[in-house]
């Protein structure tokens, strides 16, 4: 009898976990529905589902946060390559990525302190800065469009992936902008 109760309890716990995880999937799927690179969005933001739920401001913060993490990794990669061939192009890319990080950090700082009264101005600034970050990344890519080689292809792939993440973050910020300051009242 005790085993039956234990097994029943175990089944209930497993079912509860499955239901909760499917709700989390719904949250991230909904948030990422506005992005161009949905699979990447879902993969990179899935861990935020239970925290962000249906909050556009939390999804925008999450999008910018994961983008910062990826940009830092690519910036380190670029800095390490700077000693090899393509020194000038790599130096330009490192500078572009530093500007990208500055803009994304500035954006995250504002997203953490959104207010109902300053919402339009704040989100306008964040949109401008995330757009500028995307432009900086594209500028880095432009440096290597005519270059060939395995290392260059790897670099282009890494930078391109970051541009996709930044594009997704911008889409999440744009969704926040369209929901208006009312979304802050329900957080």
FENNOR-V291281 format. One record per backbone hydrogen bond with DSSP energy under -1.0 kcal/mol. NH is the residue of the N-H (numbers start at 0). CO is the residue of the C=O. If there is no record, write none. Layout:
BEGIN
nh:co
NH:CO
NH:CO
END
This chain:
BEGIN
nh:co
4:0
5:1
6:2
7:3
8:4
9:5
10:6
11:7
12:8
13:9
14:10
15:11
16:12
17:13
18:14
19:15
20:16
21:17
22:18
23:19
24:20
25:21
26:22
27:23
28:24
29:25
30:26
31:27
34:31
40:36
41:37
42:38
43:39
44:40
45:41
47:44
48:45
51:47
52:48
54:51
58:54
59:55
60:56
61:57
62:58
63:59
64:60
65:61
66:62
67:63
68:64
69:65
70:66
71:67
72:68
73:69
74:70
75:71
76:72
77:73
78:74
79:75
80:76
81:77
83:80
89:85
90:86
91:87
92:88
93:89
94:90
95:91
96:92
97:93
98:94
99:95
100:96
101:97
102:98
103:99
104:100
105:101
106:102
107:103
108:104
109:105
110:106
111:107
112:109
121:117
122:118
123:119
124:120
125:121
126:122
127:123
128:124
129:125
130:126
131:127
132:128
133:129
134:130
135:131
136:132
137:133
138:134
139:135
140:136
141:137
142:138
143:140
146:143
152:148
153:149
154:150
155:151
156:152
157:153
158:154
159:155
160:156
161:157
162:158
163:159
164:160
165:161
166:162
167:163
168:164
169:165
170:166
171:167
172:168
173:169
174:170
175:171
176:172
177:173
178:174
179:175
182:179
183:180
184:181
END
